[in-house]
Amino acid sequence: MRWYWIDRFIEFESGKHAKSVKNVSLAEEHLHDHFPGFPVMPGSLMIEGMAQTGGILLGEHYKFQYNVILAKVPKVTFHSWACPGDQLIYSAQLQDAREEGGSVTVTATVSERLVAEAEIVFVHLNSDDPQLSRIDQKNFVFRMNLLDILTVGKAGAGG
């Protein structure tokens, strides 16, 4: 099963920045346990949403010729929380893009309220890299169906 932590892109400037949306809903089962009586979006899932936004920005910069893998999150700060009914906006800026990988800075906001900010580093694996065969690709989000989210964002704008 693939987990998508963004719903669609609302802005995308190749090689520069991207903005995506995540609607937080009580229909998501994890919110019923995190935390009982005060459901909030788990910080780890916000990091994943930020990584998916930044990973697609980096992947698209290289025309998706590489598999983009989250390498590390050297810095993340949580300022607030996101509750059911909130709409998270992830804003990613491409900081560095090289053949071996890249990095982004990302913020998560609800309206004007800053919820989180992070630096995220990615590495690239070439499709003929022998290390790629060691990865369970059925759960590999940056390469496969996650790109449909780009199409959904365009369809909503009539493009």
C-alpha positions as CSV (number, residue, x, y, z in Angstrom):
1,M,0.0,0.0,0.0
2,R,1.2,3.5,-0.8
3,W,0.7,6.4,1.6
4,Y,0.1,9.8,0.1
5,W,0.4,12.7,2.5
6,I,-0.4,15.4,-0.1
7,D,-3.6,15.8,-1.9
8,R,-2.5,17.9,-4.9
9,F,-0.2,20.7,-6.0
10,I,-1.4,24.2,-6.1
11,E,1.8,25.8,-7.4
12,F,4.8,24.2,-9.2
13,E,7.7,26.1,-10.7
14,S,10.2,23.6,-12.1
15,G,13.6,23.7,-10.4
16,K,12.5,26.4,-7.9
17,H,9.5,25.9,-5.7
18,A,6.3,23.9,-5.2
19,K,3.2,24.2,-3.0
20,S,1.0,21.3,-2.1
21,V,-2.2,20.8,-0.1
22,K,-3.0,18.2,2.6
23,N,-6.6,18.3,3.9
24,V,-6.7,16.9,7.4
25,S,-9.8,14.8,8.0
26,L,-11.3,12.7,10.7
27,A,-11.8,10.1,8.0
28,E,-8.0,9.3,8.5
29,E,-7.9,6.5,11.1
30,H,-4.6,7.6,12.6
31,L,-6.2,10.7,14.0
32,H,-8.5,8.7,16.2
33,D,-5.5,7.5,18.3
34,H,-3.3,10.6,18.0
35,F,-4.3,11.9,20.5
36,P,-7.6,10.5,22.0
37,G,-9.9,13.5,22.7
38,F,-7.5,15.9,20.8
39,P,-6.9,14.6,17.3
40,V,-3.9,16.2,15.6
41,M,-1.8,15.3,12.5
42,P,1.3,13.4,13.7
43,G,4.5,15.3,13.1
44,S,6.1,12.3,11.4
45,L,3.3,12.3,8.8
46,M,3.8,16.1,8.2
47,I,7.4,15.4,7.6
48,E,6.5,12.8,5.0
49,G,4.1,15.3,3.3
50,M,6.9,17.8,3.2
51,A,9.3,15.2,1.9
52,Q,6.8,14.1,-0.8
53,T,6.4,17.8,-1.9
54,G,10.2,18.4,-2.0
55,G,11.0,15.0,-3.5
56,I,8.7,15.5,-6.4
57,L,10.2,19.0,-6.9
58,L,13.7,17.6,-7.1
59,G,12.6,14.6,-9.2
60,E,10.9,16.7,-11.7
61,H,14.0,18.9,-12.0
62,Y,15.8,15.9,-13.5
63,K,12.8,14.7,-15.5
64,F,12.3,11.8,-13.1
65,Q,15.4,9.9,-14.4
66,Y,16.4,9.1,-10.8
67,N,14.6,7.4,-7.9
68,V,14.5,10.1,-5.2
69,I,15.1,8.8,-1.7
70,L,14.8,10.6,1.5
71,A,18.3,10.6,3.1
72,K,17.9,12.7,6.2
73,V,16.1,15.5,7.9
74,P,18.9,17.5,9.5
75,K,16.5,20.1,10.9
76,V,12.8,20.2,11.7
77,T,10.9,22.5,14.1
78,F,7.2,22.2,15.0
79,H,5.5,25.4,16.0
80,S,1.9,24.3,16.2
81,W,-0.5,21.5,15.2
82,A,-3.0,20.6,12.5
83,C,-6.4,19.4,13.5
84,P,-9.3,17.8,11.5
85,G,-10.8,20.4,9.2
86,D,-7.4,22.2,8.7
87,Q,-5.8,22.5,5.3
88,L,-2.0,22.2,5.5
89,I,0.0,24.0,2.8
90,Y,3.5,22.6,2.2
91,S,5.8,25.1,0.5
92,A,9.1,23.7,-0.7
93,Q,12.1,25.6,-2.0
94,L,14.8,23.7,-4.0
95,Q,18.1,24.6,-2.3
96,D,20.5,22.3,-4.1
97,A,20.2,19.9,-7.0
98,R,23.0,17.7,-8.1
99,E,23.3,14.4,-10.0
100,E,23.8,12.6,-6.6
101,G,20.8,14.2,-4.9
102,G,19.6,17.5,-3.5
103,S,18.0,19.4,-0.7
104,V,14.9,21.5,0.0
105,T,13.6,23.7,2.7
106,V,9.9,23.3,3.4
107,T,7.3,25.0,5.6
108,A,3.9,23.7,6.7
109,T,1.2,26.3,7.3
110,V,-2.5,26.4,8.2
111,S,-3.8,29.7,6.8
112,E,-1.1,32.2,8.0
113,R,-0.1,30.1,11.0
114,L,3.3,28.4,10.8
115,V,3.0,24.7,11.8
116,A,6.4,23.3,10.9
117,E,9.6,24.0,9.0
118,A,12.3,21.6,7.9
119,E,15.4,21.0,5.9
120,I,15.3,17.8,3.9
121,V,18.1,16.0,2.0
122,F,17.5,13.4,-0.7
123,V,19.8,11.1,-2.7
124,H,19.3,9.8,-6.2
125,L,19.5,6.1,-7.3
126,N,19.8,5.5,-11.0
127,S,17.4,2.8,-12.3
128,D,20.4,0.6,-13.2
129,D,22.0,0.9,-9.8
130,P,22.4,-2.5,-8.2
131,Q,21.4,-1.1,-4.8
132,L,17.9,-0.4,-6.2
133,S,17.1,-4.1,-6.3
134,R,17.5,-4.2,-2.5
135,I,14.6,-1.8,-2.1
136,D,11.0,-3.0,-1.8
137,Q,9.7,-0.9,-4.7
138,K,6.0,-1.6,-4.1
139,N,6.3,1.1,-1.3
140,F,8.5,3.4,-3.4
141,V,6.5,6.6,-3.5
142,F,8.7,9.2,-5.3
143,R,9.0,7.3,-8.6
144,M,5.6,5.7,-9.4
145,N,2.0,6.7,-8.8
146,L,2.7,9.7,-6.7
147,L,3.1,11.7,-10.0
148,D,-0.6,11.4,-10.5
149,I,-0.9,14.2,-7.9
150,L,0.7,16.6,-10.4
151,T,-2.0,15.7,-13.0
152,V,-4.9,16.1,-10.4
153,G,-3.6,19.6,-9.6
154,K,-3.6,20.6,-13.3
155,A,-7.0,19.1,-13.9
156,G,-8.5,21.1,-11.1
157,A,-7.2,24.3,-12.7
158,G,-8.6,23.3,-16.1
159,G,-5.1,22.6,-17.6
